[in-house]
Amino acid sequence: MADRSIDRTSIETEIAHLRGLDLDGLRARWHSATGRRPPPHLPRHLLFRILAYRLQADAFGDLDRGTERLLGRAGAAPAEPSGRTTDEPRRRDRTLRPGTILVREWNGALERVTVLDVGFAWNGTTYHSLSGVAFAITGTRWNGPRFFGLRGAAASS
């Protein structure tokens, strides 16, 4: 875009004009400003924002070097911890938050367990672990998280 003198009112007026343009109008404005056609996949709201940013940057100055370096480092930093590719499934946060209610059907009855700050509540009794709750419900020893469907079955060896 061409250099512009710093006149806040005229920039605001131009941005208001851009806001009123339809997609074809924004594409034409992009073409006249850059000499190239805009990327065909850009939706109207992004074309508007890019053009409005460019108007302001040309008039008032672009990002300073320090900000550009900071953004460059942030963009170059790996998004995931090393050793993990983005194709691998993300591991879910396994922390249960207080107030969460776990529901399990057992022998035709729905059993509801409330997660507390210091354990789990079921039928008016507080338990230190989900395994304790599962034992109280079934009378047999279970892996509590597995019983409530928080973990899959162990791989057979």
LUMVOTOR-681912 format. One record per residue (C-alpha): residue number from 0; x negated, y negated, z negated. Coordinates in steps of 0.5 Angstrom, whole numbers. Each point is the difference from the previous one (the first is absolute). Layout:
<nodes>
<node><n>NUM</n><c1>X</c1><c2>Y</c2><c3>Z</c3></node>
...
</nodes>
This chain:
<nodes>
<node><n>0</n><c1>0</c1><c2>0</c2><c3>0</c3></node>
<node><n>1</n><c1>-2</c1><c2>-7</c2><c3>1</c3></node>
<node><n>2</n><c1>-3</c1><c2>-4</c2><c3>-5</c3></node>
<node><n>3</n><c1>5</c1><c2>-5</c2><c3>-4</c3></node>
<node><n>4</n><c1>-1</c1><c2>-6</c2><c3>-4</c3></node>
<node><n>5</n><c1>2</c1><c2>1</c2><c3>-7</c3></node>
<node><n>6</n><c1>7</c1><c2>-2</c2><c3>0</c3></node>
<node><n>7</n><c1>5</c1><c2>4</c2><c3>-5</c3></node>
<node><n>8</n><c1>6</c1><c2>-3</c2><c3>3</c3></node>
<node><n>9</n><c1>-1</c1><c2>2</c2><c3>7</c3></node>
<node><n>10</n><c1>-3</c1><c2>7</c2><c3>-2</c3></node>
<node><n>11</n><c1>7</c1><c2>1</c2><c3>-4</c3></node>
<node><n>12</n><c1>4</c1><c2>-2</c2><c3>6</c3></node>
<node><n>13</n><c1>-4</c1><c2>5</c2><c3>4</c3></node>
<node><n>14</n><c1>1</c1><c2>6</c2><c3>-5</c3></node>
<node><n>15</n><c1>7</c1><c2>-2</c2><c3>0</c3></node>
<node><n>16</n><c1>1</c1><c2>0</c2><c3>7</c3></node>
<node><n>17</n><c1>-4</c1><c2>7</c2><c3>0</c3></node>
<node><n>18</n><c1>5</c1><c2>3</c2><c3>-5</c3></node>
<node><n>19</n><c1>6</c1><c2>-2</c2><c3>5</c3></node>
<node><n>20</n><c1>-3</c1><c2>4</c2><c3>6</c3></node>
<node><n>21</n><c1>2</c1><c2>7</c2><c3>2</c3></node>
<node><n>22</n><c1>-5</c1><c2>6</c2><c3>1</c3></node>
<node><n>23</n><c1>-1</c1><c2>-2</c2><c3>8</c3></node>
<node><n>24</n><c1>-1</c1><c2>-8</c2><c3>-2</c3></node>
<node><n>25</n><c1>-5</c1><c2>2</c2><c3>-6</c3></node>
<node><n>26</n><c1>-4</c1><c2>5</c2><c3>6</c3></node>
<node><n>27</n><c1>0</c1><c2>-6</c2><c3>5</c3></node>
<node><n>28</n><c1>-3</c1><c2>-4</c2><c3>-6</c3></node>
<node><n>29</n><c1>-5</c1><c2>5</c2><c3>-1</c3></node>
<node><n>30</n><c1>-2</c1><c2>0</c2><c3>7</c3></node>
<node><n>31</n><c1>0</c1><c2>-7</c2><c3>1</c3></node>
<node><n>32</n><c1>-5</c1><c2>-1</c2><c3>-6</c3></node>
<node><n>33</n><c1>-4</c1><c2>6</c2><c3>1</c3></node>
<node><n>34</n><c1>0</c1><c2>1</c2><c3>7</c3></node>
<node><n>35</n><c1>2</c1><c2>7</c2><c3>-1</c3></node>
<node><n>36</n><c1>6</c1><c2>4</c2><c3>-1</c3></node>
<node><n>37</n><c1>2</c1><c2>2</c2><c3>-7</c3></node>
<node><n>38</n><c1>-1</c1><c2>7</c2><c3>-2</c3></node>
<node><n>39</n><c1>7</c1><c2>4</c2><c3>2</c3></node>
<node><n>40</n><c1>1</c1><c2>3</c2><c3>-7</c3></node>
<node><n>41</n><c1>0</c1><c2>-6</c2><c3>-4</c3></node>
<node><n>42</n><c1>7</c1><c2>-2</c2><c3>-3</c3></node>
<node><n>43</n><c1>3</c1><c2>-7</c2><c3>0</c3></node>
<node><n>44</n><c1>-2</c1><c2>-1</c2><c3>-7</c3></node>
<node><n>45</n><c1>-7</c1><c2>1</c2><c3>1</c3></node>
<node><n>46</n><c1>-1</c1><c2>-4</c2><c3>6</c3></node>
<node><n>47</n><c1>3</c1><c2>-6</c2><c3>-4</c3></node>
<node><n>48</n><c1>-5</c1><c2>1</c2><c3>-6</c3></node>
<node><n>49</n><c1>-6</c1><c2>1</c2><c3>5</c3></node>
<node><n>50</n><c1>2</c1><c2>-6</c2><c3>4</c3></node>
<node><n>51</n><c1>2</c1><c2>-4</c2><c3>-6</c3></node>
<node><n>52</n><c1>-7</c1><c2>2</c2><c3>-4</c3></node>
<node><n>53</n><c1>-4</c1><c2>-2</c2><c3>6</c3></node>
<node><n>54</n><c1>3</c1><c2>-7</c2><c3>1</c3></node>
<node><n>55</n><c1>-1</c1><c2>-1</c2><c3>-8</c3></node>
<node><n>56</n><c1>-7</c1><c2>3</c2><c3>1</c3></node>
<node><n>57</n><c1>-2</c1><c2>-5</c2><c3>6</c3></node>
<node><n>58</n><c1>3</c1><c2>-6</c2><c3>-4</c3></node>
<node><n>59</n><c1>-3</c1><c2>1</c2><c3>-7</c3></node>
<node><n>60</n><c1>-5</c1><c2>5</c2><c3>1</c3></node>
<node><n>61</n><c1>-1</c1><c2>7</c2><c3>0</c3></node>
<node><n>62</n><c1>-2</c1><c2>5</c2><c3>-6</c3></node>
<node><n>63</n><c1>-7</c1><c2>-2</c2><c3>-3</c3></node>
<node><n>64</n><c1>-6</c1><c2>5</c2><c3>0</c3></node>
<node><n>65</n><c1>1</c1><c2>2</c2><c3>-7</c3></node>
<node><n>66</n><c1>7</c1><c2>2</c2><c3>1</c3></node>
<node><n>67</n><c1>-2</c1><c2>3</c2><c3>7</c3></node>
<node><n>68</n><c1>-5</c1><c2>5</c2><c3>-3</c3></node>
<node><n>69</n><c1>4</c1><c2>2</c2><c3>-6</c3></node>
<node><n>70</n><c1>6</c1><c2>2</c2><c3>5</c3></node>
<node><n>71</n><c1>-5</c1><c2>3</c2><c3>4</c3></node>
<node><n>72</n><c1>-3</c1><c2>4</c2><c3>-6</c3></node>
<node><n>73</n><c1>7</c1><c2>2</c2><c3>-2</c3></node>
<node><n>74</n><c1>2</c1><c2>2</c2><c3>7</c3></node>
<node><n>75</n><c1>-7</c1><c2>4</c2><c3>1</c3></node>
<node><n>76</n><c1>1</c1><c2>4</c2><c3>-7</c3></node>
<node><n>77</n><c1>3</c1><c2>7</c2><c3>0</c3></node>
<node><n>78</n><c1>7</c1><c2>1</c2><c3>-1</c3></node>
<node><n>79</n><c1>-1</c1><c2>6</c2><c3>-4</c3></node>
<node><n>80</n><c1>-5</c1><c2>3</c2><c3>-5</c3></node>
<node><n>81</n><c1>-6</c1><c2>3</c2><c3>4</c3></node>
<node><n>82</n><c1>1</c1><c2>7</c2><c3>2</c3></node>
<node><n>83</n><c1>7</c1><c2>0</c2><c3>1</c3></node>
<node><n>84</n><c1>3</c1><c2>-1</c2><c3>7</c3></node>
<node><n>85</n><c1>6</c1><c2>-4</c2><c3>2</c3></node>
<node><n>86</n><c1>3</c1><c2>7</c2><c3>3</c3></node>
<node><n>87</n><c1>0</c1><c2>3</c2><c3>-7</c3></node>
<node><n>88</n><c1>7</c1><c2>-1</c2><c3>-4</c3></node>
<node><n>89</n><c1>-1</c1><c2>-5</c2><c3>-5</c3></node>
<node><n>90</n><c1>1</c1><c2>3</c2><c3>-7</c3></node>
<node><n>91</n><c1>6</c1><c2>-2</c2><c3>-4</c3></node>
<node><n>92</n><c1>-1</c1><c2>-4</c2><c3>-7</c3></node>
<node><n>93</n><c1>1</c1><c2>6</c2><c3>-5</c3></node>
<node><n>94</n><c1>2</c1><c2>-5</c2><c3>-5</c3></node>
<node><n>95</n><c1>7</c1><c2>0</c2><c3>-3</c3></node>
<node><n>96</n><c1>2</c1><c2>-6</c2><c3>-2</c3></node>
<node><n>97</n><c1>4</c1><c2>-1</c2><c3>-6</c3></node>
<node><n>98</n><c1>8</c1><c2>0</c2><c3>1</c3></node>
<node><n>99</n><c1>-1</c1><c2>5</c2><c3>6</c3></node>
<node><n>100</n><c1>5</c1><c2>6</c2><c3>0</c3></node>
<node><n>101</n><c1>-2</c1><c2>7</c2><c3>2</c3></node>
<node><n>102</n><c1>6</c1><c2>4</c2><c3>2</c3></node>
<node><n>103</n><c1>0</c1><c2>8</c2><c3>1</c3></node>
<node><n>104</n><c1>5</c1><c2>5</c2><c3>1</c3></node>
<node><n>105</n><c1>-1</c1><c2>6</c2><c3>-5</c3></node>
<node><n>106</n><c1>6</c1><c2>6</c2><c3>0</c3></node>
<node><n>107</n><c1>5</c1><c2>-5</c2><c3>3</c3></node>
<node><n>108</n><c1>-1</c1><c2>-6</c2><c3>-5</c3></node>
<node><n>109</n><c1>-3</c1><c2>-6</c2><c3>2</c3></node>
<node><n>110</n><c1>-6</c1><c2>-2</c2><c3>-5</c3></node>
<node><n>111</n><c1>-2</c1><c2>-7</c2><c3>-1</c3></node>
<node><n>112</n><c1>-7</c1><c2>-2</c2><c3>-3</c3></node>
<node><n>113</n><c1>-1</c1><c2>-7</c2><c3>-1</c3></node>
<node><n>114</n><c1>-8</c1><c2>-3</c2><c3>0</c3></node>
<node><n>115</n><c1>-2</c1><c2>-3</c2><c3>-6</c3></node>
<node><n>116</n><c1>-6</c1><c2>-4</c2><c3>-2</c3></node>
<node><n>117</n><c1>-2</c1><c2>5</c2><c3>-4</c3></node>
<node><n>118</n><c1>3</c1><c2>6</c2><c3>3</c3></node>
<node><n>119</n><c1>6</c1><c2>3</c2><c3>3</c3></node>
<node><n>120</n><c1>7</c1><c2>0</c2><c3>-3</c3></node>
<node><n>121</n><c1>5</c1><c2>6</c2><c3>1</c3></node>
<node><n>122</n><c1>7</c1><c2>1</c2><c3>-4</c3></node>
<node><n>123</n><c1>-2</c1><c2>-5</c2><c3>-5</c3></node>
<node><n>124</n><c1>-7</c1><c2>3</c2><c3>-2</c3></node>
<node><n>125</n><c1>-7</c1><c2>-3</c2><c3>2</c3></node>
<node><n>126</n><c1>-5</c1><c2>5</c2><c3>3</c3></node>
<node><n>127</n><c1>-7</c1><c2>-2</c2><c3>1</c3></node>
<node><n>128</n><c1>-1</c1><c2>4</c2><c3>7</c3></node>
<node><n>129</n><c1>5</c1><c2>2</c2><c3>6</c3></node>
<node><n>130</n><c1>-3</c1><c2>7</c2><c3>-1</c3></node>
<node><n>131</n><c1>4</c1><c2>-1</c2><c3>-7</c3></node>
<node><n>132</n><c1>6</c1><c2>-2</c2><c3>3</c3></node>
<node><n>133</n><c1>0</c1><c2>6</c2><c3>5</c3></node>
<node><n>134</n><c1>-1</c1><c2>5</c2><c3>-6</c3></node>
<node><n>135</n><c1>6</c1><c2>-3</c2><c3>-4</c3></node>
<node><n>136</n><c1>4</c1><c2>0</c2><c3>6</c3></node>
<node><n>137</n><c1>-2</c1><c2>7</c2><c3>3</c3></node>
<node><n>138</n><c1>-3</c1><c2>4</c2><c3>-6</c3></node>
<node><n>139</n><c1>-6</c1><c2>2</c2><c3>4</c3></node>
<node><n>140</n><c1>-6</c1><c2>-4</c2><c3>1</c3></node>
<node><n>141</n><c1>0</c1><c2>-4</c2><c3>7</c3></node>
<node><n>142</n><c1>-5</c1><c2>-5</c2><c3>2</c3></node>
<node><n>143</n><c1>4</c1><c2>-6</c2><c3>-1</c3></node>
<node><n>144</n><c1>-1</c1><c2>-4</c2><c3>6</c3></node>
<node><n>145</n><c1>1</c1><c2>6</c2><c3>4</c3></node>
<node><n>146</n><c1>6</c1><c2>1</c2><c3>-3</c3></node>
<node><n>147</n><c1>3</c1><c2>-7</c2><c3>1</c3></node>
<node><n>148</n><c1>-3</c1><c2>0</c2><c3>8</c3></node>
<node><n>149</n><c1>-5</c1><c2>-5</c2><c3>-1</c3></node>
<node><n>150</n><c1>-5</c1><c2>5</c2><c3>2</c3></node>
<node><n>151</n><c1>0</c1><c2>6</c2><c3>5</c3></node>
<node><n>152</n><c1>-1</c1><c2>7</c2><c3>-1</c3></node>
<node><n>153</n><c1>-7</c1><c2>2</c2><c3>-1</c3></node>
<node><n>154</n><c1>-4</c1><c2>3</c2><c3>6</c3></node>
<node><n>155</n><c1>0</c1><c2>7</c2><c3>0</c3></node>
<node><n>156</n><c1>-7</c1><c2>3</c2><c3>0</c3></node>
</nodes>
